[in-house]
Amino acid sequence: MKLKICSLFLAVVFIFSLCSCMGVDPNVKQKETKSAEKYQVETEGDNSQTELEGFHAYGDGFTSPLSVKGVKVDVEYYALRGYELSFMMAQTDFKSVKGISLDALTQYVFCHVYFENLFEITNKMTDYRQATLKQLNSVLKKHFGETKVDFKKSQLYNKAKKKFEMWVPEYGTNVYYRIDAADANGSKVKIITTFFKELKKTTKLGRTTITVEVKKGKPIISSLATG
């Protein structure tokens, strides 16, 4: 009887030693261990963005694209166009392209012939550019769906050369923004964006509401309001 008890004790000791060597606690079921490995602690999002070299846009909020009549509308892209028109071109309120100052519209379109984002234009650049009427009309149609604007009446048109010319503006700046809402209604998307003066987004610069409309299968800027 003593021999059986001794043998049983040695067997238990051996099993315990084997489990310990394998890093397994014999008092915990394996299913519980696997469950513990899958468990993840949820933490709040990290808002500690850092500024990069050069000029960039730092945005958050409703940034996901929307689908309107099967056409993808890039919400962030148009929020930034609202910034350019309002804060760079001083166009605070218009309900169609006809409500935009001709010189401001010409400069906006001219800049977009060469630059995708006007806020990326370096402040240290001293550059002279020329553009043709065809180039301006191409950008105008892409952004506003229009081609019936008499750009030749703008101050940027050189009648002698029959070309548009200008020194590249010093627009370079970081853009800090939060898209507060992006609502689709029929063929239109209303994008409401708050812009800030710093990365932490505590000091408000202003607010824009830009409306994008899908026409002939393409999104275009329909109107803008600020405040």
Secondary structure per residue as TSV (DSSP state, phi and psi in degrees):
chain	resnum	aa	ss	phi	psi
A	1	M	-	360.0	-44.6
A	2	K	H	-61.7	-34.9
A	3	L	H	-66.4	-39.5
A	4	K	H	-66.8	-41.9
A	5	I	H	-63.4	-41.1
A	6	C	H	-64.5	-42.3
A	7	S	H	-64.8	-40.7
A	8	L	H	-64.2	-41.4
A	9	F	H	-62.6	-43.3
A	10	L	H	-64.4	-35.1
A	11	A	H	-67.7	-41.2
A	12	V	H	-64.3	-43.7
A	13	V	H	-61.0	-39.8
A	14	F	H	-65.8	-42.2
A	15	I	H	-65.8	-43.2
A	16	F	H	-61.0	-42.8
A	17	S	H	-64.2	-40.7
A	18	L	H	-63.8	-43.3
A	19	C	H	-64.3	-39.3
A	20	S	H	-65.5	-39.3
A	21	C	H	-65.9	-32.5
A	22	M	T	-84.6	-1.4
A	23	G	T	75.2	25.4
A	24	V	-	-114.5	130.4
A	25	D	-	-82.9	116.3
A	26	P	T	-66.4	-13.4
A	27	N	T	-90.5	-3.0
A	28	V	S	-118.2	131.9
A	29	K	-	-69.1	147.6
A	30	Q	H	-63.8	-32.7
A	31	K	H	-63.2	-38.2
A	32	E	H	-67.8	-36.2
A	33	T	H	-65.2	-44.6
A	34	K	H	-62.9	-39.2
A	35	S	H	-62.9	-38.7
A	36	A	H	-66.3	-33.6
A	37	E	H	-68.6	-29.9
A	38	K	H	-84.1	-15.2
A	39	Y	-	-71.0	131.3
A	40	Q	-	-126.1	134.7
A	41	V	-	-82.3	125.9
A	42	E	-	-82.7	131.5
A	43	T	-	-124.3	162.5
A	44	E	-	-70.7	152.6
A	45	G	-	-61.4	149.4
A	46	D	-	-88.4	112.9
A	47	N	-	-98.8	10.7
A	48	S	-	-83.8	67.4
A	49	Q	-	-69.9	150.9
A	50	T	-	-121.4	142.8
A	51	E	-	-76.0	140.2
A	52	L	-	-96.4	166.1
A	53	E	S	-69.2	141.9
A	54	G	S	91.4	-161.8
A	55	F	-	-112.2	131.1
A	56	H	-	-143.2	166.3
A	57	A	E	-106.6	128.7
A	58	Y	E	-116.0	99.8
A	59	G	E	-123.6	161.9
A	60	D	E	-152.9	-172.0
A	61	G	E	96.0	-142.1
A	62	F	S	-82.8	76.8
A	63	T	-	-96.0	-7.9
A	64	S	S	-71.7	141.7
A	65	P	-	-62.9	153.3
A	66	L	E	-115.0	149.1
A	67	S	E	-104.9	121.6
A	68	V	E	-124.8	116.3
A	69	K	T	53.3	39.4
A	70	G	T	77.9	6.5
A	71	V	E	-110.5	130.2
A	72	K	E	-78.9	127.7
A	73	V	E	-108.8	115.4
A	74	D	-	-77.6	100.2
A	75	V	H	-60.7	-44.4
A	76	E	H	-64.8	-40.1
A	77	Y	H	-57.3	-46.4
A	78	Y	H	-78.0	-27.1
A	79	A	H	-61.8	-40.0
A	80	L	H	-72.2	-31.0
A	81	R	H	-66.2	-35.1
A	82	G	H	-62.4	-39.1
A	83	Y	H	-62.6	-46.6
A	84	E	I	-61.6	-46.5
A	85	L	I	-67.1	-39.7
A	86	S	I	-80.7	-50.5
A	87	F	I	-94.4	-21.1
A	88	M	I	-101.0	-36.0
A	89	M	S	-103.0	-2.2
A	90	A	-	57.4	34.1
A	91	Q	-	-102.7	96.3
A	92	T	-	-89.9	-19.3
A	93	D	E	-158.2	117.9
A	94	F	E	-152.6	150.2
A	95	K	S	-109.8	-2.5
A	96	S	S	-164.8	171.8
A	97	V	G	-62.3	-24.7
A	98	K	G	-68.3	-17.8
A	99	G	G	-88.1	2.9
A	100	I	S	-97.0	136.6
A	101	S	-	-53.5	134.8
A	102	L	H	-59.1	-45.2
A	103	D	H	-66.2	-38.5
A	104	A	H	-66.7	-42.4
A	105	L	H	-64.6	-41.9
A	106	T	H	-61.7	-43.9
A	107	Q	H	-67.5	-40.9
A	108	Y	H	-59.3	-49.0
A	109	V	H	-67.0	-43.2
A	110	F	H	-57.6	-47.8
A	111	C	H	-60.0	-39.6
A	112	H	H	-74.9	-8.7
A	113	V	H	-64.3	-35.0
A	114	Y	H	-109.6	-22.5
A	115	F	-	-129.1	135.0
A	116	E	S	-72.3	-42.8
A	117	N	-	-124.7	120.9
A	118	L	G	-68.9	-28.1
A	119	F	G	-69.9	-11.0
A	120	E	G	-88.3	-7.2
A	121	I	S	-68.9	119.9
A	122	T	-	-65.3	142.3
A	123	N	T	-70.5	-16.8
A	124	K	T	-91.7	-0.6
A	125	M	-	-80.1	131.3
A	126	T	-	-119.7	93.9
A	127	D	-	-134.5	138.1
A	128	Y	E	-110.1	130.9
A	129	R	E	-129.1	154.6
A	130	Q	E	-125.3	154.3
A	131	A	E	-148.4	155.4
A	132	T	-	-98.9	164.5
A	133	L	H	-61.2	-36.8
A	134	K	H	-61.8	-40.8
A	135	Q	H	-65.8	-43.0
A	136	L	H	-63.9	-44.2
A	137	N	H	-64.0	-32.7
A	138	S	H	-64.9	-43.8
A	139	V	H	-70.2	-40.0
A	140	L	H	-57.6	-45.1
A	141	K	H	-66.0	-38.5
A	142	K	H	-64.6	-43.0
A	143	H	H	-85.9	-36.8
A	144	F	H	-122.5	-5.3
A	145	G	S	70.4	17.7
A	146	E	-	-119.4	156.0
A	147	T	-	-137.0	-1.5
A	148	K	-	-98.1	64.6
A	149	V	-	-127.3	130.3
A	150	D	-	-86.0	80.6
A	151	F	G	-63.7	-22.5
A	152	K	G	-66.7	-12.6
A	153	K	G	-88.0	-2.9
A	154	S	S	-81.6	162.8
A	155	Q	T	-71.6	-13.7
A	156	L	T	-87.1	-1.2
A	157	Y	E	-93.0	126.6
A	158	N	E	-99.2	106.3
A	159	K	T	-64.5	-35.0
A	160	A	T	-65.5	-42.2
A	161	K	T	-89.1	-13.4
A	162	K	T	56.5	41.2
A	163	K	E	-143.7	162.8
A	164	F	E	-98.0	139.3
A	165	E	E	-145.8	150.6
A	166	M	E	-167.8	158.5
A	167	W	E	-81.9	137.1
A	168	V	-	-62.2	125.6
A	169	P	-	-65.8	156.2
A	170	E	-	-90.5	76.1
A	171	Y	-	-95.5	-14.0
A	172	G	-	-49.2	124.5
A	173	T	-	-166.5	155.7
A	174	N	-	-80.8	145.2
A	175	V	E	-117.4	123.7
A	176	Y	E	-114.0	122.2
A	177	Y	E	-150.6	161.4
A	178	R	E	-135.6	123.0
A	179	I	E	-82.6	109.4
A	180	D	E	-77.6	-32.2
A	181	A	E	-158.6	147.3
A	182	A	E	-142.0	96.4
A	183	D	E	-110.3	127.8
A	184	A	E	-96.9	132.5
A	185	N	E	-143.3	106.6
A	186	G	T	66.5	-120.7
A	187	S	T	-97.4	5.6
A	188	K	E	-116.2	152.1
A	189	V	E	-126.8	123.6
A	190	K	E	-101.4	120.9
A	191	I	E	-114.4	115.6
A	192	I	E	-106.0	122.6
A	193	T	E	-131.3	135.4
A	194	T	E	-103.9	131.2
A	195	F	E	-108.2	147.7
A	196	F	E	-125.5	167.1
A	197	K	S	-91.5	-13.7
A	198	E	S	-146.2	169.1
A	199	L	T	-61.8	-34.2
A	200	K	T	-72.4	-11.8
A	201	K	-	58.2	54.1
A	202	T	-	-112.6	-30.4
A	203	T	S	-103.9	114.6
A	204	K	E	-74.1	136.8
A	205	L	E	-95.3	-37.7
A	206	G	E	165.5	179.0
A	207	R	E	-136.8	139.3
A	208	T	E	-126.1	150.5
A	209	T	E	-126.1	108.5
A	210	I	E	-110.1	134.5
A	211	T	E	-107.3	127.4
A	212	V	E	-112.2	131.6
A	213	E	E	-119.4	138.6
A	214	V	E	-90.4	115.5
A	215	K	E	-128.1	131.0
A	216	K	T	52.5	38.5
A	217	G	T	79.4	11.3
A	218	K	E	-136.4	142.1
A	219	P	E	-80.5	137.2
A	220	I	E	-137.8	158.0
A	221	I	E	-76.7	125.2
A	222	S	E	-102.5	-43.6
A	223	S	E	-158.7	167.4
A	224	L	E	-147.5	140.2
A	225	A	E	-139.3	149.2
A	226	T	E	-125.7	161.0
A	227	G	-	108.3	360.0
